[in-house]
Amino acid sequence: MLPVLGALILQAAYGAVDLLVVGRFGSTAGLSAVSTGSQLLNLVTFVVTQLAMGVTVLIARYIGEKKPEQIGAVLGGAAVVFAILSAAIFVLLVGFARPISALMQRRR
């Protein structure tokens, strides 16, 4: 748990440092862009982290059940799922960057 927690804290700190640097040396538009991008990146990071936690739960279950032969299938399936997920997220974020930005800028 501690390495995952540390990684999540570092991810949040990374966004905070970006905001500090851009806030000090950049414009308000740059600050807004970094803030929006940081939120989106944090969402993706947290979703992927939670999926990885699910894989570790399955591995722990098979270790507890004394079925280590099942762990390879879990890891192989997880690798395929993460590869497909990363390709889909890449296509969505790169392909729809402008519409996503427009949605996030819309005022209520």
Secondary structure, DSSP 8 states (H G I E B T S, - for coil): -HHHHHHHHHHHHHHHHHHHHHHHHS-HHHHHHHHHHHHHHHHHHHHHHHHHHHHHHHHHHHHHTT-GGGHHHHHHHHHHHHHHHHHHHHHHHHHTHHHHHHHHH---
